[in-house]
Amino acid sequence: MSAFCPIDAIIIDTSAFYNEQFDFIGAQDSILPSLFEVIKEKKISLISHPILRAEIKKHIADSDVISKLSNFKTAIKKYKNTLELIGLSADEITERVDALDMQTKLTAAFEQAFEEANELPYPKAEDVFAQYFACAAPFAESGNKKSEFPDAFVILSIKQYLKANSTKCILILTDDSDWRDAFSDTPRAILANSVGEGMRMMQDSENILPIFKEVLPEIESALISSLECEAYELNGFETEDDLEITAVRVKDISDLFIPLKITDNRVILRTVAEIEVDGNAIVMDEDRSVWDHEDRAYIFTAYSSVDFEKATAEIEFDVEISFDPENHLGFVTLQKVKPNIRYNIEVNLDYDHAIFCDMETTDGNAEMMEALEEYYRH
């Protein structure tokens, strides 16, 4: 990896898109549309390769956006009768989900984003095989070296591009350690291990920090209001019902943000907050439950109640701020705070601030004995 130089071009490995769930339309996360917008605004040359294009198209089907819709359709079938009770047709909802044709939408958005990309040619096969027999990165002396051939073709194409364009500096987005090893001594190659890190490198956000800090109290307040409406779960516990959250507090908000968009009078930033929550829940007690090793299922399940304070979680969120272009700190307004939450918020218990109580009753003990008796008869 070279020392910093002005970024002229960018190439994005499949792994970077995988980490952002191939969400090219911003259905649940706006970072990929923001990435391509920044590339266009900064007039950075977008580089691609036939192998990367084929890999990305193949893996779009694995997107979390698509799997969520698939899970939703399964839930619709499960609760079909319940939906009918409130006047909703499960078949009509399913048809509307199918009509979204999300995989086609994501693929079309990908194609549009790469419409004007500079596609690198394949290197000579003999040059790639020379790396293979020399165990040069991405190949290694051990492991399944043959699986690295697609990466090897792409990596060698990038190196040949840099050799043919002696004044160009390329940003490579990948979290693949083999790629990092392969470019470790390549001049004018800058590596970022995520889309977010790459966006920090492409944009000068030094003057944004004072604007961000100006509205920090408002950000904290808006974030708490939003998080009070979210669903939570305890990490490492199976709960009988949803957690009851009685208080939400923000411990810290990181100022190491990702600039998603910067204009003359508006910024959209992404950062992380550390939060604390208080609440209570009913959790399964594995120590007092009875497990059937043959059927691999619990034949009796015991529960405990837990009251907790200061359970922690990290929340990623986007914040939009407007300001006076003539006087950045003279007129700063918080426009929006949007937590990026795909599932329930998973919190970690602080056991020094948690009280567990066994939920035992005579009926419960009788139920356990009956279950055990039936089990041994079986």
Contacts in CASP RR format, 6 or more apart in sequence:
PFRMAT RR
TARGET T0000
AUTHOR 0000-0000-0000
METHOD contacts of the structure
MODEL  1
MSAFCPIDAIIIDTSAFYNEQFDFIGAQDSILPSLFEVIKEKKISLISHP
ILRAEIKKHIADSDVISKLSNFKTAIKKYKNTLELIGLSADEITERVDAL
DMQTKLTAAFEQAFEEANELPYPKAEDVFAQYFACAAPFAESGNKKSEFP
DAFVILSIKQYLKANSTKCILILTDDSDWRDAFSDTPRAILANSVGEGMR
MMQDSENILPIFKEVLPEIESALISSLECEAYELNGFETEDDLEITAVRV
KDISDLFIPLKITDNRVILRTVAEIEVDGNAIVMDEDRSVWDHEDRAYIF
TAYSSVDFEKATAEIEFDVEISFDPENHLGFVTLQKVKPNIRYNIEVNLD
YDHAIFCDMETTDGNAEMMEALEEYYRH
1 180 0 8 1.000
1 183 0 8 1.000
1 184 0 8 1.000
1 186 0 8 1.000
1 189 0 8 1.000
1 190 0 8 1.000
1 191 0 8 1.000
2 169 0 8 1.000
2 186 0 8 1.000
2 187 0 8 1.000
2 188 0 8 1.000
2 189 0 8 1.000
2 190 0 8 1.000
4 190 0 8 1.000
5 169 0 8 1.000
5 188 0 8 1.000
5 190 0 8 1.000
6 169 0 8 1.000
7 42 0 8 1.000
7 44 0 8 1.000
7 169 0 8 1.000
7 170 0 8 1.000
7 171 0 8 1.000
7 190 0 8 1.000
7 201 0 8 1.000
7 202 0 8 1.000
8 44 0 8 1.000
8 45 0 8 1.000
8 167 0 8 1.000
8 168 0 8 1.000
8 169 0 8 1.000
8 170 0 8 1.000
9 44 0 8 1.000
9 45 0 8 1.000
9 46 0 8 1.000
9 47 0 8 1.000
9 118 0 8 1.000
9 161 0 8 1.000
9 165 0 8 1.000
9 168 0 8 1.000
9 169 0 8 1.000
9 170 0 8 1.000
9 171 0 8 1.000
10 39 0 8 1.000
10 44 0 8 1.000
10 45 0 8 1.000
10 46 0 8 1.000
10 47 0 8 1.000
10 170 0 8 1.000
10 171 0 8 1.000
10 172 0 8 1.000
10 173 0 8 1.000
10 202 0 8 1.000
11 46 0 8 1.000
11 47 0 8 1.000
11 48 0 8 1.000
11 49 0 8 1.000
11 52 0 8 1.000
11 158 0 8 1.000
11 170 0 8 1.000
11 171 0 8 1.000
11 172 0 8 1.000
11 173 0 8 1.000
12 52 0 8 1.000
12 173 0 8 1.000
12 174 0 8 1.000
12 195 0 8 1.000
13 52 0 8 1.000
13 154 0 8 1.000
13 172 0 8 1.000
13 173 0 8 1.000
13 174 0 8 1.000
13 175 0 8 1.000
13 176 0 8 1.000
13 179 0 8 1.000
14 52 0 8 1.000
14 55 0 8 1.000
14 56 0 8 1.000
14 59 0 8 1.000
15 174 0 8 1.000
15 175 0 8 1.000
15 176 0 8 1.000
16 173 0 8 1.000
16 174 0 8 1.000
16 175 0 8 1.000
16 194 0 8 1.000
16 195 0 8 1.000
17 32 0 8 1.000
17 56 0 8 1.000
17 59 0 8 1.000
18 59 0 8 1.000
18 62 0 8 1.000
19 175 0 8 1.000
19 194 0 8 1.000
19 195 0 8 1.000
20 29 0 8 1.000
20 31 0 8 1.000
20 32 0 8 1.000
20 195 0 8 1.000
21 28 0 8 1.000
21 29 0 8 1.000
21 63 0 8 1.000
21 64 0 8 1.000
21 65 0 8 1.000
22 32 0 8 1.000
22 56 0 8 1.000
22 59 0 8 1.000
22 60 0 8 1.000
22 62 0 8 1.000
22 63 0 8 1.000
22 65 0 8 1.000
22 106 0 8 1.000
22 110 0 8 1.000
23 29 0 8 1.000
23 31 0 8 1.000
23 32 0 8 1.000
23 63 0 8 1.000
23 64 0 8 1.000
23 65 0 8 1.000
23 106 0 8 1.000
24 32 0 8 1.000
24 33 0 8 1.000
24 106 0 8 1.000
24 109 0 8 1.000
24 110 0 8 1.000
24 113 0 8 1.000
25 33 0 8 1.000
25 105 0 8 1.000
25 106 0 8 1.000
25 109 0 8 1.000
26 32 0 8 1.000
26 33 0 8 1.000
27 65 0 8 1.000
27 102 0 8 1.000
28 64 0 8 1.000
28 65 0 8 1.000
28 68 0 8 1.000
28 340 0 8 1.000
28 342 0 8 1.000
29 340 0 8 1.000
30 260 0 8 1.000
30 318 0 8 1.000
31 195 0 8 1.000
31 196 0 8 1.000
31 199 0 8 1.000
31 258 0 8 1.000
31 260 0 8 1.000
31 270 0 8 1.000
32 113 0 8 1.000
32 195 0 8 1.000
34 199 0 8 1.000
34 260 0 8 1.000
34 261 0 8 1.000
34 268 0 8 1.000
35 195 0 8 1.000
35 199 0 8 1.000
36 46 0 8 1.000
36 113 0 8 1.000
37 261 0 8 1.000
38 44 0 8 1.000
38 199 0 8 1.000
38 202 0 8 1.000
38 203 0 8 1.000
38 261 0 8 1.000
39 46 0 8 1.000
39 202 0 8 1.000
42 202 0 8 1.000
42 203 0 8 1.000
44 171 0 8 1.000
44 202 0 8 1.000
45 118 0 8 1.000
45 168 0 8 1.000
46 113 0 8 1.000
46 114 0 8 1.000
46 116 0 8 1.000
46 117 0 8 1.000
46 118 0 8 1.000
47 117 0 8 1.000
47 118 0 8 1.000
47 119 0 8 1.000
47 120 0 8 1.000
47 158 0 8 1.000
47 161 0 8 1.000
47 170 0 8 1.000
48 114 0 8 1.000
48 117 0 8 1.000
48 118 0 8 1.000
48 119 0 8 1.000
48 120 0 8 1.000
49 119 0 8 1.000
49 120 0 8 1.000
49 153 0 8 1.000
49 154 0 8 1.000
49 157 0 8 1.000
49 158 0 8 1.000
50 119 0 8 1.000
50 122 0 8 1.000
51 150 0 8 1.000
51 153 0 8 1.000
51 154 0 8 1.000
52 154 0 8 1.000
53 114 0 8 1.000
53 119 0 8 1.000
55 150 0 8 1.000
56 110 0 8 1.000
57 107 0 8 1.000
57 110 0 8 1.000
60 66 0 8 1.000
60 103 0 8 1.000
60 106 0 8 1.000
60 107 0 8 1.000
60 110 0 8 1.000
61 103 0 8 1.000
63 102 0 8 1.000
63 103 0 8 1.000
63 106 0 8 1.000
64 342 0 8 1.000
65 102 0 8 1.000
65 106 0 8 1.000
66 102 0 8 1.000
66 103 0 8 1.000
66 106 0 8 1.000
68 342 0 8 1.000
69 97 0 8 1.000
69 100 0 8 1.000
69 102 0 8 1.000
72 97 0 8 1.000
73 94 0 8 1.000
73 97 0 8 1.000
76 83 0 8 1.000
76 90 0 8 1.000
76 93 0 8 1.000
76 94 0 8 1.000
76 97 0 8 1.000
77 90 0 8 1.000
77 94 0 8 1.000
79 90 0 8 1.000
80 90 0 8 1.000
83 89 0 8 1.000
83 90 0 8 1.000
83 93 0 8 1.000
84 90 0 8 1.000
120 154 0 8 1.000
120 157 0 8 1.000
120 158 0 8 1.000
120 160 0 8 1.000
120 161 0 8 1.000
121 157 0 8 1.000
122 153 0 8 1.000
122 157 0 8 1.000
123 153 0 8 1.000
123 156 0 8 1.000
123 157 0 8 1.000
123 160 0 8 1.000
127 156 0 8 1.000
128 149 0 8 1.000
128 152 0 8 1.000
128 153 0 8 1.000
128 156 0 8 1.000
131 139 0 8 1.000
131 152 0 8 1.000
131 156 0 8 1.000
132 139 0 8 1.000
132 145 0 8 1.000
132 149 0 8 1.000
132 152 0 8 1.000
135 141 0 8 1.000
135 145 0 8 1.000
136 182 0 8 1.000
137 155 0 8 1.000
137 178 0 8 1.000
137 181 0 8 1.000
137 182 0 8 1.000
137 184 0 8 1.000
138 148 0 8 1.000
138 151 0 8 1.000
138 152 0 8 1.000
138 155 0 8 1.000
138 176 0 8 1.000
138 178 0 8 1.000
138 179 0 8 1.000
138 181 0 8 1.000
138 182 0 8 1.000
139 145 0 8 1.000
139 148 0 8 1.000
139 152 0 8 1.000
140 148 0 8 1.000
140 178 0 8 1.000
148 178 0 8 1.000
151 176 0 8 1.000
151 178 0 8 1.000
151 179 0 8 1.000
151 182 0 8 1.000
155 179 0 8 1.000
155 182 0 8 1.000
155 183 0 8 1.000
158 170 0 8 1.000
158 172 0 8 1.000
158 183 0 8 1.000
158 189 0 8 1.000
159 186 0 8 1.000
161 168 0 8 1.000
161 170 0 8 1.000
162 168 0 8 1.000
162 170 0 8 1.000
162 186 0 8 1.000
162 187 0 8 1.000
162 188 0 8 1.000
162 189 0 8 1.000
168 188 0 8 1.000
169 188 0 8 1.000
169 189 0 8 1.000
169 190 0 8 1.000
170 188 0 8 1.000
170 189 0 8 1.000
170 190 0 8 1.000
171 190 0 8 1.000
171 191 0 8 1.000
171 192 0 8 1.000
171 198 0 8 1.000
171 201 0 8 1.000
171 202 0 8 1.000
172 179 0 8 1.000
172 183 0 8 1.000
172 189 0 8 1.000
172 190 0 8 1.000
172 191 0 8 1.000
172 192 0 8 1.000
173 191 0 8 1.000
173 192 0 8 1.000
173 193 0 8 1.000
173 194 0 8 1.000
173 195 0 8 1.000
173 197 0 8 1.000
173 198 0 8 1.000
174 180 0 8 1.000
174 191 0 8 1.000
174 192 0 8 1.000
174 193 0 8 1.000
175 193 0 8 1.000
175 194 0 8 1.000
179 191 0 8 1.000
180 191 0 8 1.000
180 193 0 8 1.000
183 189 0 8 1.000
183 191 0 8 1.000
190 201 0 8 1.000
192 198 0 8 1.000
192 200 0 8 1.000
192 201 0 8 1.000
196 258 0 8 1.000
196 270 0 8 1.000
197 258 0 8 1.000
199 258 0 8 1.000
199 259 0 8 1.000
199 260 0 8 1.000
200 258 0 8 1.000
200 259 0 8 1.000
203 259 0 8 1.000
203 262 0 8 1.000
205 257 0 8 1.000
205 259 0 8 1.000
205 262 0 8 1.000
205 269 0 8 1.000
207 328 0 8 1.000
208 257 0 8 1.000
208 259 0 8 1.000
208 262 0 8 1.000
208 267 0 8 1.000
208 269 0 8 1.000
209 255 0 8 1.000
210 328 0 8 1.000
210 329 0 8 1.000
211 267 0 8 1.000
211 321 0 8 1.000
211 323 0 8 1.000
211 328 0 8 1.000
211 329 0 8 1.000
211 332 0 8 1.000
212 255 0 8 1.000
212 257 0 8 1.000
212 267 0 8 1.000
212 269 0 8 1.000
212 319 0 8 1.000
212 321 0 8 1.000
213 255 0 8 1.000
214 329 0 8 1.000
214 332 0 8 1.000
215 321 0 8 1.000
215 332 0 8 1.000
215 333 0 8 1.000
215 334 0 8 1.000
216 253 0 8 1.000
218 334 0 8 1.000
219 253 0 8 1.000
219 319 0 8 1.000
219 334 0 8 1.000
219 337 0 8 1.000
220 250 0 8 1.000
220 253 0 8 1.000
220 273 0 8 1.000
222 334 0 8 1.000
222 337 0 8 1.000
223 250 0 8 1.000
223 253 0 8 1.000
223 273 0 8 1.000
223 315 0 8 1.000
223 317 0 8 1.000
223 337 0 8 1.000
223 339 0 8 1.000
224 248 0 8 1.000
224 249 0 8 1.000
224 250 0 8 1.000
226 337 0 8 1.000
226 338 0 8 1.000
226 339 0 8 1.000
227 248 0 8 1.000
227 275 0 8 1.000
227 315 0 8 1.000
227 339 0 8 1.000
227 345 0 8 1.000
228 245 0 8 1.000
228 248 0 8 1.000
230 339 0 8 1.000
230 341 0 8 1.000
230 344 0 8 1.000
230 345 0 8 1.000
231 242 0 8 1.000
231 243 0 8 1.000
231 344 0 8 1.000
231 345 0 8 1.000
232 242 0 8 1.000
232 243 0 8 1.000
232 245 0 8 1.000
232 277 0 8 1.000
232 313 0 8 1.000
232 344 0 8 1.000
232 345 0 8 1.000
232 346 0 8 1.000
232 347 0 8 1.000
233 239 0 8 1.000
233 242 0 8 1.000
233 243 0 8 1.000
233 344 0 8 1.000
233 345 0 8 1.000
233 346 0 8 1.000
233 347 0 8 1.000
234 243 0 8 1.000
234 281 0 8 1.000
234 283 0 8 1.000
234 306 0 8 1.000
234 311 0 8 1.000
234 346 0 8 1.000
234 347 0 8 1.000
234 349 0 8 1.000
235 346 0 8 1.000
235 347 0 8 1.000
235 348 0 8 1.000
235 349 0 8 1.000
237 281 0 8 1.000
237 283 0 8 1.000
237 284 0 8 1.000
237 349 0 8 1.000
238 283 0 8 1.000
238 284 0 8 1.000
239 281 0 8 1.000
239 282 0 8 1.000
239 283 0 8 1.000
239 284 0 8 1.000
240 281 0 8 1.000
240 282 0 8 1.000
240 283 0 8 1.000
240 284 0 8 1.000
240 303 0 8 1.000
241 281 0 8 1.000
241 282 0 8 1.000
243 279 0 8 1.000
243 280 0 8 1.000
243 281 0 8 1.000
243 347 0 8 1.000
244 279 0 8 1.000
244 280 0 8 1.000
244 281 0 8 1.000
245 277 0 8 1.000
245 278 0 8 1.000
245 279 0 8 1.000
246 278 0 8 1.000
246 279 0 8 1.000
246 280 0 8 1.000
247 277 0 8 1.000
247 278 0 8 1.000
247 279 0 8 1.000
248 275 0 8 1.000
248 276 0 8 1.000
248 277 0 8 1.000
249 275 0 8 1.000
249 276 0 8 1.000
249 277 0 8 1.000
250 273 0 8 1.000
250 274 0 8 1.000
250 275 0 8 1.000
250 276 0 8 1.000
251 273 0 8 1.000
251 274 0 8 1.000
251 275 0 8 1.000
251 276 0 8 1.000
251 312 0 8 1.000
252 273 0 8 1.000
252 274 0 8 1.000
253 271 0 8 1.000
253 272 0 8 1.000
253 273 0 8 1.000
253 274 0 8 1.000
254 271 0 8 1.000
254 272 0 8 1.000
254 273 0 8 1.000
255 271 0 8 1.000
256 271 0 8 1.000
257 269 0 8 1.000
257 270 0 8 1.000
257 271 0 8 1.000
258 269 0 8 1.000
258 270 0 8 1.000
258 271 0 8 1.000
259 267 0 8 1.000
259 268 0 8 1.000
259 269 0 8 1.000
260 268 0 8 1.000
260 269 0 8 1.000
260 270 0 8 1.000
260 318 0 8 1.000
261 267 0 8 1.000
261 268 0 8 1.000
264 325 0 8 1.000
265 322 0 8 1.000
265 323 0 8 1.000
265 324 0 8 1.000
265 325 0 8 1.000
266 320 0 8 1.000
266 321 0 8 1.000
266 322 0 8 1.000
266 323 0 8 1.000
266 335 0 8 1.000
267 320 0 8 1.000
267 321 0 8 1.000
267 323 0 8 1.000
268 318 0 8 1.000
268 319 0 8 1.000
268 320 0 8 1.000
268 321 0 8 1.000
269 318 0 8 1.000
269 319 0 8 1.000
269 321 0 8 1.000
270 316 0 8 1.000
270 317 0 8 1.000
270 318 0 8 1.000
270 319 0 8 1.000
270 340 0 8 1.000
271 316 0 8 1.000
271 317 0 8 1.000
271 319 0 8 1.000
272 314 0 8 1.000
272 315 0 8 1.000
272 316 0 8 1.000
272 317 0 8 1.000
273 314 0 8 1.000
273 315 0 8 1.000
273 317 0 8 1.000
274 312 0 8 1.000
274 313 0 8 1.000
274 314 0 8 1.000
274 315 0 8 1.000
275 312 0 8 1.000
275 313 0 8 1.000
275 314 0 8 1.000
275 315 0 8 1.000
276 309 0 8 1.000
276 310 0 8 1.000
276 311 0 8 1.000
276 312 0 8 1.000
277 311 0 8 1.000
277 312 0 8 1.000
277 313 0 8 1.000
277 347 0 8 1.000
278 308 0 8 1.000
278 309 0 8 1.000
278 310 0 8 1.000
278 311 0 8 1.000
279 307 0 8 1.000
279 308 0 8 1.000
279 309 0 8 1.000
279 311 0 8 1.000
280 305 0 8 1.000
280 306 0 8 1.000
280 307 0 8 1.000
280 308 0 8 1.000
281 305 0 8 1.000
281 306 0 8 1.000
281 308 0 8 1.000
282 303 0 8 1.000
282 304 0 8 1.000
282 305 0 8 1.000
282 306 0 8 1.000
282 359 0 8 1.000
283 303 0 8 1.000
283 304 0 8 1.000
283 305 0 8 1.000
283 306 0 8 1.000
284 301 0 8 1.000
284 302 0 8 1.000
284 303 0 8 1.000
285 302 0 8 1.000
285 303 0 8 1.000
285 304 0 8 1.000
285 358 0 8 1.000
288 302 0 8 1.000
288 358 0 8 1.000
289 298 0 8 1.000
289 300 0 8 1.000
289 301 0 8 1.000
289 302 0 8 1.000
290 298 0 8 1.000
290 299 0 8 1.000
290 300 0 8 1.000
290 368 0 8 1.000
290 371 0 8 1.000
290 372 0 8 1.000
290 375 0 8 1.000
291 297 0 8 1.000
291 298 0 8 1.000
291 299 0 8 1.000
292 298 0 8 1.000
292 299 0 8 1.000
292 375 0 8 1.000
299 371 0 8 1.000
299 372 0 8 1.000
299 374 0 8 1.000
299 375 0 8 1.000
300 367 0 8 1.000
300 368 0 8 1.000
300 371 0 8 1.000
300 372 0 8 1.000
302 358 0 8 1.000
302 359 0 8 1.000
302 360 0 8 1.000
302 368 0 8 1.000
303 359 0 8 1.000
304 356 0 8 1.000
304 357 0 8 1.000
304 358 0 8 1.000
304 359 0 8 1.000
305 356 0 8 1.000
305 357 0 8 1.000
305 359 0 8 1.000
306 349 0 8 1.000
306 354 0 8 1.000
306 355 0 8 1.000
306 356 0 8 1.000
306 357 0 8 1.000
307 354 0 8 1.000
307 355 0 8 1.000
308 349 0 8 1.000
308 350 0 8 1.000
308 353 0 8 1.000
308 354 0 8 1.000
308 355 0 8 1.000
309 350 0 8 1.000
309 353 0 8 1.000
309 354 0 8 1.000
310 350 0 8 1.000
310 353 0 8 1.000
311 347 0 8 1.000
311 348 0 8 1.000
311 349 0 8 1.000
311 350 0 8 1.000
311 353 0 8 1.000
311 354 0 8 1.000
312 347 0 8 1.000
312 348 0 8 1.000
312 350 0 8 1.000
313 345 0 8 1.000
313 346 0 8 1.000
313 347 0 8 1.000
313 348 0 8 1.000
315 339 0 8 1.000
315 340 0 8 1.000
315 341 0 8 1.000
315 345 0 8 1.000
316 339 0 8 1.000
316 340 0 8 1.000
317 337 0 8 1.000
317 338 0 8 1.000
317 339 0 8 1.000
317 340 0 8 1.000
318 336 0 8 1.000
318 337 0 8 1.000
318 338 0 8 1.000
318 340 0 8 1.000
319 334 0 8 1.000
319 336 0 8 1.000
319 337 0 8 1.000
319 338 0 8 1.000
320 334 0 8 1.000
320 335 0 8 1.000
320 336 0 8 1.000
320 337 0 8 1.000
320 338 0 8 1.000
321 332 0 8 1.000
321 333 0 8 1.000
321 334 0 8 1.000
321 335 0 8 1.000
322 332 0 8 1.000
322 333 0 8 1.000
322 335 0 8 1.000
323 329 0 8 1.000
323 330 0 8 1.000
323 331 0 8 1.000
323 332 0 8 1.000
323 333 0 8 1.000
324 330 0 8 1.000
324 331 0 8 1.000
324 332 0 8 1.000
END
